[in-house]
Amino acid sequence: MEERLKSLMQDLGNAINESLSDSERIAEAIGEIKGAGYDVFLVLEATIGFNKRDDDDDSDDDTVMEPHEVSTNGVVRFTTQDERFLKALRITVDEEV
């Protein structure tokens, strides 16, 4: 894995940890649990995926996603980005019949 990506991933992990540590609501909830006589430990699991964009990829960071189209019969048309995301989660979507 590229060193730059490793560094960016570490920065993301640190940012997530800091935001959780700084959250007054989380501290409040943990305090309430401790006040009820329990020890608290918090384990969070995050799955974060990275895909290297191709140079010819049309997606830009500035791109605004168009709303999904839903036809009158309830069929949703997914964008290419939706399909990639679902595939990464190993979710299959039945093709339109």
C-alpha positions in Angstrom: 0.0 0.0 0.0 1.3 3.5 -0.8 2.8 5.3 2.1 0.7 8.4 1.3 -2.5 6.4 1.6 -1.3 4.8 4.8 -0.7 8.3 6.2 -4.1 9.5 5.1 -5.8 6.4 6.6 -4.0 7.1 9.9 -5.2 10.7 9.8 -8.8 9.6 9.2 -8.5 7.1 12.2 -7.2 9.9 14.4 -9.9 12.3 13.3 -12.6 9.7 14.1 -11.0 9.0 17.5 -10.8 12.7 18.3 -14.4 13.3 17.3 -15.6 10.5 19.6 -13.4 11.7 22.4 -14.6 15.2 22.1 -18.3 14.3 21.9 -20.1 15.7 25.0 -23.1 13.4 24.2 -20.9 10.3 24.2 -19.2 11.3 27.4 -22.6 12.0 29.0 -24.0 8.6 28.0 -20.9 6.8 29.3 -21.2 8.8 32.5 -24.8 7.7 33.0 -23.8 4.1 32.5 -20.9 4.4 35.0 -23.3 6.2 37.4 -25.6 3.1 37.1 -22.7 1.0 38.4 -21.2 -0.4 35.2 -17.8 -0.3 33.7 -17.8 0.8 30.1 -15.7 -0.1 27.1 -16.4 1.0 23.6 -15.3 -0.9 20.6 -16.3 0.5 17.2 -15.7 -1.2 13.9 -15.6 0.8 10.7 -15.2 -0.5 7.2 -13.7 2.1 4.9 -13.0 1.2 1.3 -10.7 2.9 -1.1 -10.8 2.7 -4.9 -8.1 4.3 -7.0 -9.8 6.4 -9.6 -8.8 6.0 -13.2 -7.6 9.1 -15.1 -10.5 8.7 -17.5 -13.0 8.3 -14.6 -15.7 11.0 -14.9 -16.3 11.4 -11.2 -14.8 14.5 -9.6 -14.8 15.5 -6.0 -16.8 18.6 -7.0 -19.5 16.5 -8.8 -23.0 16.9 -7.4 -24.9 13.6 -7.5 -28.2 13.8 -9.3 -31.2 12.4 -7.4 -32.2 8.8 -8.1 -34.9 8.4 -10.6 -37.9 6.4 -9.4 -40.5 5.5 -12.0 -44.2 5.3 -11.3 -43.9 1.6 -10.9 -41.4 1.9 -8.1 -38.3 0.9 -10.0 -35.1 2.8 -8.9 -32.4 3.5 -11.4 -29.0 3.4 -9.7 -26.0 5.4 -10.7 -22.7 3.8 -11.6 -21.4 5.0 -8.3 -24.3 3.4 -6.5 -23.6 0.1 -8.2 -19.9 0.2 -7.3 -20.8 0.9 -3.7 -23.3 -1.9 -3.5 -20.8 -4.3 -5.2 -18.2 -3.3 -2.6 -20.6 -4.3 0.1 -21.3 -7.5 -1.7 -24.9 -6.5 -2.3 -26.5 -7.6 -5.5 -29.5 -5.9 -7.0 -31.9 -7.7 -9.2 -32.0 -6.3 -12.7 -35.1 -4.6 -14.0 -37.6 -7.2 -15.2 
